[in-house]
């Protein structure tokens, strides 16, 4: 199998990813794709097609829906639990060695999963700084993979990542990019397996096809021992396995492009029906007749006539109805993020039932990405911690040590007065701890995000002391 081989699912889903990228990029990208999204009308030459396409308008409901999804997930800050170590502090403040915080990196992953339904994180070790770091890979960059049973578990045994690296250019101001493949694979190592990394680069050959050459091979180590798994985490909308999933916005994208084609035909029809065409009979064909209030047409022929060809365009009403139908369908598929909620009275239970299916899409994405980012944190801590037993693996670290949880509460209303009273009463009755009560207040938007429980208790004690002094 040559190094440039790709997984069958990669070939199957590449058109969907490309279509999603174009639609989310907006009107310029969609129109630049030409006949891929808008076929030319029969007998149109290139100039006619350019005019036909230019008159069309692309209503980017997909990007608006995606922004709504991401905004609802990050409406509240994620809950993060990390060991208080210098390495993890550095990882949280600069996750990818590019200055991206852990919060910013999480937003990049969520954005990719919402847009195309797939992303990946590679964990590696920065030798100079002595700390782990993460690198994000788009769906298009994860070109090949294989899953096998290893020691009683189904794990990835091969992952091939497409990269571009800087090569020597003509000068320091003219960079030259070279295609590279990073191959991560598990190979037998006695009774165990170890991770090996190979770097293959595409070498141009004048007059011949480029040739792929092995440039480097190394074995990542932790405390002098090889890694027993590939340090790569897959991110998807429903699971964190290597299998490719359908993009969450695929249905919205399909209707959005249909709306674009309908709009092109509608504008094309308006162009020809909204402009009356003058006609004359009995006038000298050599005369150049101009139209205007200050110009008169004269003829020596008493039977001369003039008028306008006008089309009523009643057939365009069907396009208008079809456009409105697509807009309603996009609003429905986009979980009603494109239109306002109903103004009629609606009970809380009815509202929850109506929106449960819509929010489940967001909840699945938030929960799955949270699981994947928790795995990333486990890998980072496992690789950097010196107090862990040598036999410990990343999956052995529990939620009591490392957790990353994105918001899954997409309601826009906070805790009501009745709910507040019920929580306080339950705490007073000993049903749960004070920390649990404060956490419920935080989720109910009673307490501001970022304020710890200890800070809230100190503020409460200070307030009580001030009240006591006033009363005395």
JOLINLIN-V258241 format. One record per backbone hydrogen bond with DSSP energy under -0.5 kcal/mol. CO is the residue of the C=O (numbers start at 0). NH is the residue of the N-H. Records with the same first field share a line. If there is no record, write none. Layout:
CO = NH / NH
This chain:
1 = 4
6 = 9 / 10
7 = 11
8 = 12
9 = 13
10 = 14
12 = 16
13 = 17
14 = 18
15 = 19
16 = 20
17 = 21
18 = 22
19 = 23
20 = 24
21 = 25
22 = 25
25 = 29
26 = 30
27 = 31
28 = 32
30 = 33
32 = 35
33 = 36 / 37
40 = 43
44 = 48
45 = 49
46 = 50
47 = 51
48 = 52
49 = 53
50 = 54
51 = 55
52 = 55
56 = 58
57 = 59
58 = 60
59 = 63
60 = 64
61 = 65
62 = 66
63 = 67
64 = 68
65 = 69
66 = 70
67 = 71
68 = 72
69 = 73
71 = 74
72 = 75 / 406
77 = 79
78 = 404
80 = 402
82 = 84
84 = 88
85 = 89
86 = 90
87 = 91
88 = 92
89 = 93
91 = 101
94 = 133
99 = 94 / 95
100 = 104
101 = 105
102 = 106
103 = 107
104 = 108
105 = 109
106 = 110
107 = 111
108 = 112
109 = 113
110 = 114
111 = 115 / 116 / 117
112 = 116 / 247
116 = 236
117 = 138
118 = 234
119 = 136
120 = 122 / 232
121 = 134
123 = 132
124 = 126
125 = 129 / 130
130 = 125
132 = 123
134 = 121
136 = 119
137 = 140 / 141
138 = 141
140 = 142 / 161
142 = 6
143 = 159
145 = 156 / 157
147 = 149 / 154
149 = 152
152 = 149 / 154
154 = 147
156 = 185
157 = 145
158 = 183
159 = 142 / 143
160 = 181
162 = 179
164 = 177
166 = 175
170 = 173
172 = 174
175 = 166
177 = 164
178 = 201
179 = 162
180 = 182 / 199
181 = 160 / 183
182 = 197
183 = 158
184 = 195
186 = 193
188 = 191
191 = 188
193 = 186
195 = 184
196 = 217
197 = 182 / 199
198 = 214 / 215
199 = 180
200 = 202 / 212
201 = 203
202 = 210
204 = 207
207 = 204
210 = 202
212 = 200 / 214
215 = 198
217 = 196 / 219
219 = 226
221 = 224
224 = 221
226 = 194
228 = 230
229 = 231
230 = 122
232 = 120
234 = 118
239 = 233
246 = 249
248 = 252
249 = 253
250 = 254
251 = 255
252 = 256
253 = 257
254 = 258
255 = 259
256 = 260
257 = 261
258 = 262
259 = 263
260 = 264
261 = 265
262 = 266
263 = 267
264 = 268
265 = 269
266 = 270
267 = 271
268 = 272
269 = 273
272 = 310
273 = 275
276 = 308
278 = 306
280 = 304
283 = 286
286 = 288
291 = 294
295 = 297
299 = 301
300 = 303
304 = 280
306 = 278
307 = 309
308 = 276
312 = 315
313 = 316
314 = 317 / 318
315 = 319
316 = 320
317 = 321
318 = 322
319 = 323
320 = 324
321 = 325
322 = 326
323 = 327
324 = 328
325 = 329
326 = 330
327 = 331
328 = 332
329 = 333
330 = 335
331 = 334
333 = 336
346 = 350
347 = 351
348 = 352
349 = 353
350 = 354
351 = 355
352 = 356
354 = 358
355 = 359
356 = 360
357 = 360 / 361
358 = 362
359 = 363
360 = 364
361 = 365
362 = 366
363 = 367
364 = 368
365 = 369
366 = 370
367 = 371
368 = 372
369 = 373
370 = 374
371 = 375
372 = 376
373 = 377
374 = 378
375 = 379
376 = 380
377 = 381
378 = 382
379 = 383
380 = 384
388 = 391
392 = 395
393 = 396
397 = 400 / 401
402 = 80
404 = 78
407 = 409
415 = 419
416 = 420
417 = 421
418 = 422
419 = 423
420 = 424
421 = 425
422 = 426
423 = 427
424 = 428
425 = 430
426 = 429
432 = 436
433 = 437
434 = 438
435 = 439
436 = 440
437 = 441
438 = 442
439 = 443
440 = 445 / 446
441 = 444
443 = 414
447 = 450
449 = 451
451 = 455
452 = 456
453 = 457
454 = 458
455 = 459
456 = 460
457 = 461
458 = 462
459 = 463
460 = 464
461 = 465
462 = 466
463 = 467
464 = 468
465 = 469
466 = 470
467 = 471
